[in-house]
Amino acid sequence: MTLPKGYSSGGRRADGGNRDEIERMIGRRVENMNGVFVLGFILCWVATAGGIYVGVTVYPWAYPLPSGLYALSVLTVIEVLGLIFIIKIANEKTPRP
């Protein structure tokens, strides 16, 4: 990430500014974006379910219902684990020097 002129990667300004000033300049913190992550998960799951629905209804000879339900359950577990991982990482507190 490229920081504004005068800022070092250690979170300090050349003239003695602190990390909070950098965070204000860059934008919103990811700790406050849990709603966006959950909304993204819901949209991802709806797209997955929609794709499986199309596969089961349009191509039932190639994608039978039991196979579709199994795929939906496995993909749901994978997506939930991804959401948990994203929220865990986003809410980690960085050590302040």
N, C-alpha and C positions, 0 to 999 in steps of 0.2 A: 504494500500500500504506500502510496506517495503522500507524505505529510506536507502541510503548508510550509512555505519558506520560513526558516528560523526555528523549526522544530526538529528535535532529534528523535531517534527511535526509542530512547529511554523514557519518553513521556515528559521530558523537561524542555522548556524553551531555552534558547540561548540567553535570553534576558531574565530567566528565573521563573517563567510561567509554569503552571502545573497541568496535570493530566485532564482536569475538568474542563479547562479551556479548550483543549484539543477535542474532547468529546462533544462539546457544544458546537465547535466548528464543523465536525464531520457529520453530525446528525443524531438521529434517535439511537438509543442503546437497544441492543437486541433483547435485553431482559424484559423490555416492555412490549415485545412483539408476540407473546404467546397466542393471542387471538389470531394473528396472521398465520402462525404455524398450524393451529387447529383448523382454520378455514382451508388452508392448503391441503391438509390431510383429508378433510371431508370432500373437497373437490377431486382429489386424487382417487379416493375410494369410489365416488360416484362414477368417475371415468372408467375405473376398473370394472365395476358392476355393469355399467352400460356396455362395455366391450364384451363381457362374458354373456350378457343378455342377447346381444346381436349374434354372437357365435352360436348360442344354443337355439335361437329361434330361426335364424336365416340359414345356418348350416348344421342342422341337427344330425345329419349322417356323419359329419366330420367332428362334431363337438357335442356329444350327448350330455343330457342334463346331469347325471352323476359326476361326470368329468368337470363340467362347469362349476358345480357346487364345490367340488374339491379344490379347483383352481381358485375360486373366490375365497375359500377359507384360508388357503395357504397364503395368498397374496394379501389378505387382510392382516394376518399375523405379521408378515414382513413389513407392511406399511405401518402398523402400530409400533413395532420395534423401532422403525425409522423415526416416527414421531417422538417416541420416548427419548431416543438418542439426541435428536435435535433440541428438544426442550432441556435435556440435561446439560448439553454443551452450552446452550445459549444462556442458561442461568448460573453457570459457574462464575464465581467471583475471582477476578484477577488479583493477584497479590499486588498490593500498593507498596512501592518502595519508600 
